Amino acid sequence: MRTFVPEENLPTIGDALRKFMDRLPPRKEEVEVGLLRAVGKVASRPVKSPVDNPPFARSLVDGFALMSSSTPGKLRIVGKISIGEWKDLVVGEGEAVEVDTGSLLPQGADSVVKVEHVTREEDRIVVNRVVRFGSNVAWPGSDVPKGTELLSQGQVISPEDVGALASVGISKVRVYAKPKVYVIATGDELVEPGSELPPGKIYESNIQFLRTRLEEQGYEVVGAELLPDEKDKIEETLLEATNKADVIITTGGTSAGEKDYVHQVLREKGELIIHGVNFKPGKPTILAVLNGKPVFGLSGNVVATVMIFDSIVMSYLKAMDGTSEAMRTPTRGKIQATTILPLVADRHRTTSLPVYVLKRGDDFYVIPIPFESYMIGTFSLSDGYVTLPPNTKVKEGERVEVTIKALDRRQVIIGEDDARWRDVPGRKILLGTVPACQALKYGVGDVLLVSTLLCDNVEGEDVERWILVNGKGPKIGYEEWVGLSSLVRNPSVRLKSPSTASIFVGRAEVVAPEGFIHGRRLTKERLKLVIRDEKMKFLKGIFSEGQT
């Protein structure tokens, strides 16, 4: 017979869960799964791209690949490369190769002219305009440079993440396993839904709720039993469940009735940690250990089952599979946010623009991301997107509706890309100085690295780095948000960051910070390191090392 504890002495749900976790800490199990089974699971290790994406220079349009130095002029067509095809073709001066959208750029070519911008004359084309170096070309790594972190440890994997991982050839990831669960309902009064209902009986609904709720959350139910109030049968099934499952959930048999056998079996064969919580409905809740496995004994009242499951059982399950500590979680919905930089739609088409979403207090802010439609990696790393009607311009400081796809709780690093960031934990929005200065203005971001080439009124730690130059020819520069954009005027190609600068070495004149390319020293760049989160103070040491 159960001994009652006065209600005022019963633990709260929080106290009961803490006591139980102290006795039996949730144990994470790391497993490797294929991408198709990874969605909803938590990455147990960071995953970096093993290759550049795109892996080769490819055409963004249907047209002709050529040397920009051959334009304007009449060029001889020396072949065709279809999408998905490789040919050992070399383009020389005065030559062109026909290409599809997505085709490999042949050796020697540095740009593509659209088919509608040429006149074809048998085996030749006439190009009446200058085609700039890099026109209509997706360069290797322009979406995801090799070494980019696509998954962080503790990130809940989304379908967009799966697409990005697949695009760089990754087929398996390490994750925390979802625990296997065994569900047992007890009660002589219960019959299966769909059966005839005899007098004095009720339909069983706890198993129906628990199975669907568990499966909705991605947990595997390895057993579900409806048992009569027979002590031997209950004991046999509980012991069998410990051999098949990581977690056991029972309903019924936890109170003080004559046939409430669940608590008796757990007391005799296992260890009863909690029997009763100060909560209504759900007072006779049991938290126990049987053969080293957690057992949650819930009331036979289905409403109590729902509430105790959501407040206690789910908390324990989430601690086992890592979601309780997840730093980045898929989220679907709409939010209102303030854009800290202008947003511009295509002149003729409705346009969706990927954005990073930052939070300060209860307010959301967005940073637009330079983007082309082939960039699945860039899209997966974004937090959502803003959809604008054709020819729409949104000014800095205006409110926009964001279709949200992920919320991220990591410390945020905004500003200039630098080789010293590579092993630094945190969320990196390395789009340059302009977003960082705007982030300072709006009070968002935990760490900011600002180039004095574009923003010289910022207070912070002084940082210097050498800027190197390599090669001759067309100039490779940067988007106007990046500090180095002020050193390279009228570039043929504008990069989002120096992380892809090395692919142009040997093709053009490349300017980039030390650590990204080799070359002769051009000048020193002065930066300001602003640390707004005490947990990130260690960065002072990293950025002070090796300064000359």
RODO-2510 file (C-alpha; in nm, 4 decimals, decimal comma):
residues 548
     n   res          X          Y          Z
     1     m     0,0000     0,0000     0,0000
     2     r     0,1329     0,3416    -0,0962
     3     t     0,2072     0,5909     0,1796
     4     f     0,0669     0,9341     0,1010
     5     v     0,2881     1,2396     0,1290
     6     p     0,1129     1,5657     0,2263
     7     e     0,0614     1,7789    -0,0860
     8     e     0,2552     2,0692     0,0619
     9     n     0,5603     1,8420     0,0884
    10     l     0,5474     1,7166    -0,2694
    11     p     0,8173     1,8489    -0,5043
    12     t     0,7354     2,0879    -0,7844
    13     i     0,7737     1,9616    -1,1385
    14     g     1,1048     2,1469    -1,1675
    15     d     1,2412     2,0090    -0,8405
    16     a     1,1271     1,6553    -0,9257
    17     l     1,2951     1,6679    -1,2676
    18     r     1,6203     1,8069    -1,1245
    19     k     1,6317     1,5356    -0,8551
    20     f     1,5709     1,2656    -1,1130
    21     m     1,8342     1,4010    -1,3517
    22     d     2,0851     1,4145    -1,0660
    23     r     2,0179     1,0456    -0,9958
    24     l     2,0076     0,9364    -1,3628
    25     p     2,1631     1,2017    -1,5883
    26     p     2,0307     1,1884    -1,9456
    27     r     2,2898     1,0094    -2,1572
    28     k     2,3523     1,1209    -2,5160
    29     e     2,4476     0,8578    -2,7739
    30     e     2,6398     0,9658    -3,0824
    31     v     2,5576     0,7833    -3,4060
    32     e     2,6214     0,8271    -3,7767
    33     v     2,3159     0,8554    -3,9998
    34     g     2,2468     0,9118    -4,3665
    35     l     2,1233     1,2549    -4,4690
    36     l     1,7680     1,1341    -4,5279
    37     r     1,7464     1,0316    -4,1608
    38     a     1,9212     1,3401    -4,0237
    39     v     1,6385     1,5968    -4,0285
    40     g     1,5245     1,6899    -3,6776
    41     k     1,8325     1,5413    -3,5152
    42     v     2,1088     1,7419    -3,3458
    43     a     2,4570     1,7520    -3,4972
    44     s     2,7054     1,6126    -3,2444
    45     r     3,0036     1,7560    -3,4312
    46     p     3,0600     2,0555    -3,6586
    47     v     3,0614     1,9772    -4,0305
    48     k     3,2748     2,1732    -4,2751
    49     s     3,2547     2,1645    -4,6506
    50     p     3,5251     1,9358    -4,7934
    51     v     3,5151     2,1155    -5,1301
    52     d     3,4454     2,4499    -5,2908
    53     n     3,0889     2,4901    -5,4112
    54     p     3,0534     2,5336    -5,7016
    55     p     3,3485     2,2940    -5,7450
    56     f     3,4422     2,4495    -6,0795
    57     a     3,3820     2,7720    -6,2696
    58     r     3,0432     2,7417    -6,4393
    59     s     2,8262     2,9501    -6,6655
    60     l     2,5299     3,1354    -6,5174
    61     v     2,3612     3,1758    -6,8589
    62     d     2,3145     3,0122    -7,1974
    63     g     2,5761     3,1677    -7,4216
    64     f     2,9393     3,1567    -7,5231
    65     a     3,2468     3,1233    -7,3036
    66     l     3,5355     3,3399    -7,4177
    67     m     3,8354     3,5482    -7,3192
    68     s     3,7160     3,8948    -7,2200
    69     s     4,0204     4,0416    -7,3962
    70     s     3,8748     3,9167    -7,7278
    71     t     3,5763     4,1504    -7,7044
    72     p     3,4367     4,3288    -7,8913
    73     g     3,5034     4,1282    -8,2069
    74     k     3,4267     3,8293    -8,4270
    75     l     3,5071     3,4976    -8,2584
    76     r     3,5323     3,1452    -8,3993
    77     i     3,3192     2,8790    -8,2278
    78     v     3,5512     2,5863    -8,1406
    79     g     3,3051     2,3569    -7,9635
    80     k     3,0189     2,3170    -7,7227
    81     i     3,0006     2,2036    -7,3586
    82     s     2,6578     2,0955    -7,2342
    83     i     2,5610     2,0955    -6,8668
    84     g     2,7055     1,7947    -6,6864
    85     e     2,9613     1,7377    -6,9617
    86     w     3,3396     1,7608    -6,9460
    87     k     3,5480     1,8304    -7,2545
    88     d     3,9158     1,9042    -7,2853
    89     l     3,8596     2,2298    -7,4692
    90     v     4,0885     2,5318    -7,4507
    91     v     3,9679     2,8781    -7,5485
    92     g     4,2262     3,1063    -7,7066
    93     e     4,2176     3,4637    -7,8306
    94     g     3,9401     3,5112    -8,0858
    95     e     3,7677     3,1850    -7,9907
    96     a     3,4465     3,0909    -7,8113
    97     v     3,2775     2,7763    -7,6789
    98     e     2,8998     2,7438    -7,6651
    99     v     2,7757     2,6671    -7,3105
   100     d     2,4510     2,6015    -7,1251
   101     t     2,3497     2,7473    -6,7918
   102     g     2,5507     2,5416    -6,5433
   103     s     2,8103     2,4219    -6,7929
   104     l     3,1757     2,3948    -6,7019
   105     l     3,3799     2,6991    -6,8083
   106     p     3,6453     2,5735    -7,0531
   107     q     4,0118     2,6334    -6,9883
   108     g     4,1262     2,9774    -7,1000
   109     a     3,7799     3,1355    -7,0812
   110     d     3,7183     3,3985    -6,8153
   111     s     3,3664     3,5182    -6,8975
   112     v     3,0430     3,4283    -7,0754
   113     v     2,8363     3,6419    -7,3115
   114     k     2,4613     3,5748    -7,3239
   115     v     2,3355     3,4130    -7,6445
   116     e     2,0921     3,7023    -7,6978
   117     h     2,3834     3,9483    -7,6969
   118     v     2,5622     3,7981    -7,9996
   119     t     2,4974     3,7605    -8,3709
   120     r     2,5753     3,4148    -8,5075
   121     e     2,7317     3,3757    -8,8499
   122     e     2,7742     3,0033    -8,9235
   123     d     3,0757     2,8954    -8,7140
   124     r     3,1396     3,2419    -8,5729
   125     i     2,9763     3,4911    -8,3383
   126     v     2,9919     3,8677    -8,3435
   127     v     3,0156     4,0394    -8,0046
   128     n     2,9553     4,4121    -8,0323
   129     r     3,0224     4,5024    -7,6717
   130     v     3,3025     4,4692    -7,4186
   131     v     3,2489     4,1641    -7,1975
   132     r     3,4096     4,2182    -6,8597
   133     f     3,6297     3,9582    -6,6949
   134     g     3,4105     3,7271    -6,4827
   135     s     3,0801     3,8230    -6,6468
   136     n     2,8095     3,5559    -6,6016
   137     v     3,0448     3,3143    -6,4260
   138     a     2,9877     3,1360    -6,0954
   139     w     3,3387     3,0941    -5,9607
   140     p     3,4521     2,7993    -5,7445
   141     g     3,3577     2,8581    -5,3816
   142     s     3,1363     3,1584    -5,4593
   143     d     2,8565     2,9867    -5,2683
   144     v     3,0526     2,7859    -5,0102
   145     p     3,4337     2,8029    -4,9921
   146     k     3,6108     2,4845    -4,8850
   147     g     3,6261     2,4718    -4,5048
   148     t     3,3034     2,6655    -4,4474
   149     e     3,1138     2,5361    -4,1448
   150     l     2,7770     2,4153    -4,2727
   151     l     2,6634     2,2588    -3,9450
   152     s     2,7620     2,3660    -3,5966
   153     q     2,7733     2,1297    -3,3034
   154     g     2,4348     2,1451    -3,1332
   155     q     2,2455     2,2466    -3,4476
   156     v     1,9099     2,0858    -3,5224
   157     i     1,9321     1,9720    -3,8839
   158     s     1,6744     2,1072    -4,1304
   159     p     1,5857     1,9999    -4,4865
   160     e     1,7730     2,3071    -4,6158
   161     d     2,0821     2,1885    -4,4285
   162     v     2,0482     1,8478    -4,5926
   163     g     2,0387     2,0130    -4,9337
   164     a     2,3522     2,2136    -4,8581
   165     l     2,5393     1,9092    -4,7250
   166     a     2,4426     1,7005    -5,0271
   167     s     2,5588     1,9776    -5,2622
   168     v     2,9167     1,9391    -5,1324
   169     g     2,9119     1,5585    -5,1466
   170     i     2,8419     1,4777    -4,7818
   171     s     2,6157     1,1733    -4,7386
   172     k     2,6398     1,1012    -4,3649
   173     v     2,6615     1,3086    -4,0457
   174     r     2,7251     1,2421    -3,6781
   175     v     2,4239     1,3203    -3,4606
   176     y     2,2815     1,2483    -3,1171
   177     a     2,0484     0,9488    -3,1397
   178     k     1,6799     0,9871    -3,0708
   179     p     1,6023     0,7556    -2,7762
   180     k     1,3816     0,4500    -2,8316
   181     v     1,0661     0,4536    -2,6202
   182     y     0,8379     0,1773    -2,4891
   183     v     0,4819     0,2742    -2,3920
   184     i     0,2658     0,0742    -2,1506
   185     a    -0,0916     0,1512    -2,0488
   186     t    -0,2549    -0,0436    -1,7636
   187     g    -0,6156    -0,0819    -1,6567
   188     d    -0,8851    -0,3492    -1,6543
   189     e    -1,1316    -0,0847    -1,7643
   190     l    -0,9553    -0,0117    -2,0943
   191     v    -1,0381    -0,1423    -2,4422
   192     e    -0,8792    -0,0654    -2,7783
   193     p    -1,0421     0,2102    -2,9873
   194     g    -1,2509     0,0540    -3,2626
   195     s    -1,3604    -0,2386    -3,0458
   196     e    -1,7057    -0,2877    -2,9051
   197     l    -1,7431    -0,0992    -2,5746
   198     p    -1,8820    -0,3262    -2,3008
   199     p    -2,0641    -0,1753    -2,0013
   200     g    -1,8251    -0,0257    -1,7438
   201     k    -1,5356     0,0001    -1,9892
   202     i    -1,3728     0,3041    -2,1540
   203     y    -1,1639     0,3408    -2,4642
   204     e    -0,7878     0,3601    -2,4145
   205     s    -0,6471     0,6956    -2,5327
   206     n    -0,3127     0,7402    -2,3554
   207     i    -0,1210     0,5100    -2,5904
   208     q    -0,2787     0,6856    -2,8881
   209     f    -0,1635     1,0246    -2,7598
   210     l     0,1832     0,9120    -2,6534
   211     r     0,2641     0,7249    -2,9736
   212     t     0,1614     1,0096    -3,1999
   213     r     0,3279     1,2744    -2,9831
   214     l     0,6516     1,0786    -2,9676
   215     e     0,6560     1,0031    -3,3393
   216     e     0,5751     1,3668    -3,4161
   217     q     0,8977     1,4570    -3,2352
   218     g     1,1009     1,1917    -3,4189
   219     y     1,1220     0,9311    -3,1416
   220     e     1,0905     0,5627    -3,2275
   221     v     0,8246     0,3744    -3,0320
   222     v     0,9627     0,0195    -3,0085
   223     g     0,6701    -0,1171    -2,8123
   224     a     0,3174    -0,0228    -2,7070
   225     e     0,1246    -0,2536    -2,4736
   226     l    -0,2222    -0,2338    -2,3219
   227     l    -0,2142    -0,4496    -2,0064
   228     p    -0,4733    -0,5632    -1,7539
   229     d    -0,4190    -0,4897    -1,3859
   230     e    -0,2128    -0,8025    -1,3270
   231     k     0,1045    -0,7510    -1,1273
   232     d     0,2998    -1,0386    -1,2836
   233     k     0,2157    -0,9295    -1,6358
   234     i     0,3073    -0,5675    -1,5593
   235     e     0,6389    -0,6764    -1,4073
   236     e     0,7207    -0,9023    -1,7027
   237     t     0,6442    -0,6305    -1,9578
   238     l     0,8395    -0,3604    -1,7716
   239     l     1,1489    -0,5814    -1,7520
   240     e     1,1147    -0,6749    -2,1194
   241     a     1,0847    -0,3046    -2,2094
   242     t     1,4179    -0,2265    -2,0446
   243     n     1,5863    -0,4651    -2,2910
   244     k     1,4324    -0,2971    -2,5954
   245     a     1,4064     0,0726    -2,5132
   246     d     1,6050     0,3633    -2,3749
   247     v     1,3009     0,5124    -2,1989
   248     i     0,9819     0,3554    -2,0642
   249     i     0,6555     0,5430    -2,0170
   250     t     0,3607     0,3907    -1,8309
   251     t     0,0114     0,5213    -1,7697
   252     g    -0,2149     0,4120    -1,4872
   253     g    -0,1305     0,2161    -1,1724
   254     t     0,0573     0,4991    -1,0022
   255     s    -0,1916     0,5979    -0,7328
   256     a    -0,3253     0,4237    -0,4188
   257     g    -0,5903     0,1960    -0,5622
   258     e    -0,6064    -0,1748    -0,4828
   259     k    -0,4914    -0,2668    -0,8352
   260     d    -0,2352     0,0104    -0,8834
   261     y     0,0572    -0,2244    -0,9370
   262     v     0,2991    -0,0104    -1,1406
   263     h     0,4456     0,1737    -0,8417
   264     q     0,4680    -0,1541    -0,6481
   265     v     0,6713    -0,3263    -0,9210
   266     l     0,9031    -0,0284    -0,9644
   267     r     0,9606    -0,0049    -0,5897
   268     e     1,0363    -0,3779    -0,5626
   269     k     1,2411    -0,4294    -0,8796
   270     g     1,3922    -0,0861    -0,9320
   271     e     1,4365     0,2445    -0,7547
   272     l     1,1536     0,4911    -0,7009
   273     i     1,3044     0,8408    -0,7076
   274     i     0,9850     1,0481    -0,7164
   275     h     0,6315     0,9387    -0,6291
   276     g     0,4012     1,2352    -0,6455
   277     v     0,4421     1,5938    -0,7630
   278     n     0,2747     1,9148    -0,6544
   279     f     0,0823     1,9565    -0,9778
   280     k    -0,2782     1,9216    -1,0936
   281     p    -0,3617     1,7187    -1,2929
   282     g    -0,0843     1,4612    -1,2516
   283     k    -0,0164     1,4396    -0,8781
   284     p     0,0612     1,0600    -0,8698
   285     t     0,3492     1,0910    -1,1181
   286     i     0,6377     0,8444    -1,0787
   287     l     1,0019     0,8915    -1,1787
   288     a     1,1942     0,5665    -1,1346
   289     v     1,4974     0,3694    -1,2469
   290     l     1,4665     0,0080    -1,3635
   291     n     1,7711    -0,1829    -1,4891
   292     g     1,9464     0,1496    -1,5417
   293     k     1,6664     0,2847    -1,7640
   294     p     1,4423     0,5853    -1,6835
   295     v     1,0770     0,4996    -1,6210
   296     f     0,8087     0,7684    -1,6210
   297     g     0,4863     0,6571    -1,4558
   298     l     0,1994     0,8842    -1,5552
   299     s    -0,1546     0,9020    -1,4296
   300     g    -0,4236     0,7145    -1,6203
   301     n    -0,5994     1,0477    -1,6704
   302     v    -0,5250     1,1406    -2,0321
   303     v    -0,5148     1,5154    -1,9611
   304     a    -0,2627     1,4534    -1,6832
   305     t    -0,0656     1,2352    -1,9245
   306     v    -0,0526     1,5187    -2,1785
   307     m     0,0622     1,7769    -1,9247
   308     i     0,3196     1,5649    -1,7416
   309     f     0,4564     1,4329    -2,0703
   310     d     0,5110     1,7835    -2,2052
   311     s     0,6571     1,9243    -1,8829
   312     i     0,8692     1,6331    -1,7529
   313     v     0,9095     1,3478    -2,0008
   314     m     0,9777     1,5693    -2,3016
   315     s     1,2375     1,7665    -2,1070
   316     y     1,4256     1,4447    -2,0293
   317     l     1,3998     1,3173    -2,3879
   318     k     1,5277     1,6487    -2,5246
   319     a     1,8255     1,6309    -2,2892
   320     m     1,9002     1,2811    -2,4223
   321     d     1,8904     1,3831    -2,7899
   322     g     2,0588     1,7228    -2,7489
   323     t     1,7673     1,9438    -2,8491
   324     s     1,7435     2,1023    -2,5030
   325     e     2,0895     2,2527    -2,5603
   326     a     2,0487     2,3195    -2,9328
   327     m     2,1938     2,6529    -3,0401
   328     r     2,0310     2,6662    -3,3841
   329     t     1,6773     2,5368    -3,4353
   330     p     1,4514     2,5258    -3,7433
   331     t     1,1508     2,7544    -3,7005
   332     r     0,8695     2,8260    -3,9422
   333     g     0,6594     3,1396    -3,9390
   334     k     0,6550     3,5137    -4,0002
   335     i     0,8085     3,7929    -3,7943
   336     q     0,8365     4,1682    -3,8265
   337     a     1,1909     4,3041    -3,8264
   338     t     1,3922     4,6195    -3,8925
   339     t     1,6422     4,6037    -4,1763
   340     i     1,9763     4,7626    -4,0882
   341     l     2,0738     4,7876    -4,4574
   342     p     1,8728     4,8625    -4,7731
   343     l     1,6866     4,5851    -4,9564
   344     v     1,6349     4,5985    -5,3337
   345     a     1,4127     4,3705    -5,5442
   346     d     1,4596     4,2774    -5,9091
   347     r     1,3110     4,5404    -6,1401
   348     h     1,0702     4,2979    -6,3075
   349     r     1,0196     4,0016    -6,0723
   350     t     0,8993     3,9350    -5,7193
   351     t     1,2209     3,8714    -5,5280
   352     s     1,3003     3,6736    -5,2143
   353     l     1,6193     3,7908    -5,0424
   354     p     1,7918     3,5691    -4,7808
   355     v     1,8713     3,7483    -4,4546
   356     y     2,0394     3,6955    -4,1207
   357     v     1,8082     3,7631    -3,8267
   358     l     1,9473     3,9175    -3,5075
   359     k     1,7632     3,9890    -3,1859
   360     r     1,7970     4,2626    -2,9248
   361     g     1,5490     4,2338    -2,6426
   362     d     1,2114     4,1717    -2,8022
   363     d     1,3079     4,3318    -3,1347
   364     f     1,4351     4,1613    -3,4502
   365     y     1,6791     4,3046    -3,7048
   366     v     1,7874     4,1706    -4,0435
   367     i     2,1046     4,1866    -4,2515
   368     p     2,0562     4,1076    -4,6241
   369     i     2,3003     3,8584    -4,7781
   370     p     2,4636     3,8942    -5,1220
   371     f     2,3041     3,6072    -5,3106
   372     e     2,2576     3,4290    -5,6427
   373     s     1,9925     3,1650    -5,7003
   374     y     2,2393     2,8722    -5,7209
   375     m     2,3686     2,9354    -5,3656
   376     i     2,2069     2,6582    -5,1576
   377     g     2,4853     2,6777    -4,8970
   378     t     2,4375     3,0505    -4,8486
   379     f     2,0620     2,9996    -4,8244
   380     s     2,0920     2,7204    -4,5662
   381     l     2,3124     2,9404    -4,3469
   382     s     2,0600     3,2254    -4,3572
   383     d     1,7794     3,2576    -4,1018
   384     g     1,4985     3,3447    -4,3396
   385     y     1,4067     3,5624    -4,6323
   386     v     1,2218     3,8812    -4,7195
   387     t     0,9925     3,8753    -5,0239
   388     l     0,9479     4,2016    -5,2125
   389     p     0,7284     4,3000    -5,5108
   390     p     0,9060     4,3916    -5,8359
   391     n     1,1113     4,7134    -5,8351
   392     t     1,0758     4,7604    -5,4572
   393     k     1,3389     4,9386    -5,2501
   394     v     1,3365     4,9206    -4,8702
   395     k     1,5428     5,1788    -4,6852
   396     e     1,7607     5,1138    -4,3833
   397     g     1,5531     5,1331    -4,0652
   398     e     1,2241     5,0324    -4,2275
   399     r     1,0171     4,7372    -4,1101
   400     v     0,9832     4,4223    -4,3210
   401     e     0,8072     4,0884    -4,2928
   402     v     1,0484     3,7963    -4,2661
   403     t     0,9675     3,4361    -4,3450
   404     i     1,1721     3,2795    -4,0678
   405     k     1,3336     2,9356    -4,1076
   406     a     1,5798     2,9177    -3,8172
   407     l     1,6592     3,0828    -3,4847
   408     d     2,0213     3,0934    -3,3707
   409     r     2,1363     3,1478    -3,0094
   410     r     2,5126     3,1472    -3,0648
   411     q     2,7335     3,4495    -3,0038
   412     v     2,7334     3,6600    -3,3203
   413     i     3,0525     3,7796    -3,4914
   414     i     2,9970     4,0466    -3,7573
   415     g     3,2423     4,2256    -3,9848
   416     e     3,5597     4,1628    -4,1784
   417     d     3,6750     3,8118    -4,2644
   418     d     4,0128     3,7261    -4,1172
   419     a     4,2202     3,4071    -4,1063
   420     r     4,2179     3,4245    -3,7254
   421     w     3,8443     3,3551    -3,7164
   422     r     3,8867     2,9987    -3,8461
   423     d     3,8899     2,8165    -3,5122
   424     v     3,6845     3,0674    -3,3157
   425     p     3,3455     2,9342    -3,1992
   426     g     3,0337     3,1365    -3,2685
   427     r     2,8144     3,2479    -3,5509
   428     k     3,0093     3,4349    -3,8178
   429     i     2,8482     3,6973    -4,0402
   430     l     3,1633     3,8039    -4,2216
   431     l     3,0166     4,0353    -4,4841
   432     g     3,2442     4,3294    -4,4160
   433     t     3,2631     4,6581    -4,2304
   434     v     2,9399     4,8203    -4,3446
   435     p     2,7111     4,5567    -4,1825
   436     a     2,9285     4,5702    -3,8704
   437     c     2,9005     4,9482    -3,8399
   438     q     2,5261     4,9263    -3,8885
   439     a     2,5082     4,6527    -3,6263
   440     l     2,6851     4,8839    -3,3821
   441     k     2,4350     5,1571    -3,4655
   442     y     2,1391     4,9283    -3,3895
   443     g     2,2985     4,7606    -3,0885
   444     v     2,3202     4,4046    -3,2224
   445     g     2,6104     4,1609    -3,2451
   446     d     2,8478     4,0323    -2,9765
   447     v     3,1809     4,0844    -3,1558
   448     l     3,2518     4,3196    -3,4464
   449     l     3,5628     4,3607    -3,6622
   450     v     3,5648     4,6915    -3,8501
   451     s     3,8090     4,8242    -4,1086
   452     t     3,9081     5,1880    -4,0650
   453     l     3,9202     5,2086    -4,4447
   454     l     3,5401     5,2441    -4,4355
   455     c     3,4532     5,3265    -4,0753
   456     d     3,7071     5,5264    -3,8765
   457     n     3,4980     5,6486    -3,5814
   458     v     3,4683     5,3193    -3,3920
   459     e     3,6172     5,2621    -3,0476
   460     g     3,7736     4,9220    -2,9898
   461     e     4,0920     4,7196    -2,9728
   462     d     4,3477     4,8163    -3,2391
   463     v     4,4258     4,5357    -3,4865
   464     e     4,6567     4,5465    -3,7886
   465     r     4,7139     4,3078    -4,0770
   466     w     4,9180     4,3085    -4,3951
   467     i     4,7369     4,3303    -4,7275
   468     l     4,9080     4,1318    -5,0027
   469     v     4,8881     4,1510    -5,3818
   470     n     4,9514     3,8686    -5,6274
   471     g     4,9536     3,8629    -6,0080
   472     k     4,8663     4,0969    -6,2905
   473     g     4,5714     4,1514    -6,5212
   474     p     4,2045     4,2134    -6,4443
   475     k     4,1534     4,3291    -6,0883
   476     i     3,9734     4,1146    -5,8325
   477     g     3,8001     4,3337    -5,5769
   478     y     3,5268     4,3207    -5,3170
   479     e     3,1658     4,4102    -5,2529
   480     e     3,1342     4,7678    -5,1295
   481     w     3,0603     4,6464    -4,7744
   482     v     3,4177     4,5101    -4,7415
   483     g     3,6991     4,7396    -4,6293
   484     l     3,9314     4,6298    -4,9117
   485     s     3,6804     4,7596    -5,1673
   486     s     3,8369     5,1019    -5,1145
   487     l     4,1790     4,9708    -5,2263
   488     v     4,0620     4,8064    -5,5505
   489     r     3,8801     5,0492    -5,7773
   490     n     3,6594     4,9289    -6,0675
   491     p     3,7295     4,5573    -6,0227
   492     s     3,6225     4,3018    -6,2800
   493     v     3,4954     4,0651    -6,0108
   494     r     3,3604     4,1588    -5,6674
   495     l     3,4020     3,8999    -5,3916
   496     k     3,1890     3,8708    -5,0760
   497     s     3,5020     3,8046    -4,8698
   498     p     3,8700     3,7201    -4,9159
   499     s     3,7989     3,3508    -4,8432
   500     t     3,7682     3,2813    -5,2181
   501     a     4,0478     3,5130    -5,3352
   502     s     4,2993     3,2304    -5,3845
   503     i     4,1031     3,0770    -5,6761
   504     f     4,1919     3,3821    -5,8879
   505     v     4,5655     3,3590    -5,8260
   506     g     4,7267     3,3071    -6,1668
   507     r     4,4208     3,4452    -6,3483
   508     a     4,4190     3,8083    -6,2362
   509     e     4,5549     4,0663    -5,9946
   510     v     4,4395     3,9572    -5,6484
   511     v     4,4464     4,1675    -5,3316
   512     a     4,3729     3,9964    -4,9997
   513     p     4,4815     3,9939    -4,6344
   514     e     4,7707     3,7802    -4,5183
   515     g     4,6489     3,4277    -4,4473
   516     f     4,4323     3,4068    -4,7595
   517     i     4,6940     3,4351    -5,0367
   518     h     5,0707     3,4620    -5,0793
   519     g     5,2188     3,7699    -5,2430
   520     r     5,4074     4,0891    -5,1888
   521     r     5,3063     4,3278    -4,9143
   522     l     5,0946     4,6150    -5,0414
   523     t     4,9904     4,8028    -4,7284
   524     k     4,8753     4,7602    -4,3715
   525     e     4,5060     4,7666    -4,2894
   526     r     4,3956     4,9013    -3,9521
   527     l     4,0921     4,7436    -3,7903
   528     k     3,8951     4,7870    -3,4701
   529     l     3,7884     4,4840    -3,2678
   530     v     3,4747     4,5585    -3,0640
   531     i     3,3865     4,2977    -2,7993
   532     r     3,0459     4,3453    -2,6401
   533     d     3,0118     4,0024    -2,4755
   534     e     3,2387     3,9232    -2,1815
   535     k     3,2510     3,5568    -2,2857
   536     m     3,4368     3,6607    -2,6024
   537     k     3,7148     3,8588    -2,4311
   538     f     3,9607     3,5801    -2,5196
   539     l     3,9611     3,7195    -2,8744
   540     k     4,1881     4,0022    -2,7613
   541     g     4,4676     3,7499    -2,7226
   542     i     4,4012     3,5820    -3,0563
   543     f     4,4058     3,9093    -3,2475
   544     s     4,7086     4,0495    -3,0654
   545     e     4,9274     3,7471    -3,1487
   546     g     5,1619     3,7858    -3,4387
   547     q     5,0890     4,1515    -3,5119
   548     t     5,3827     4,3255    -3,6740
***
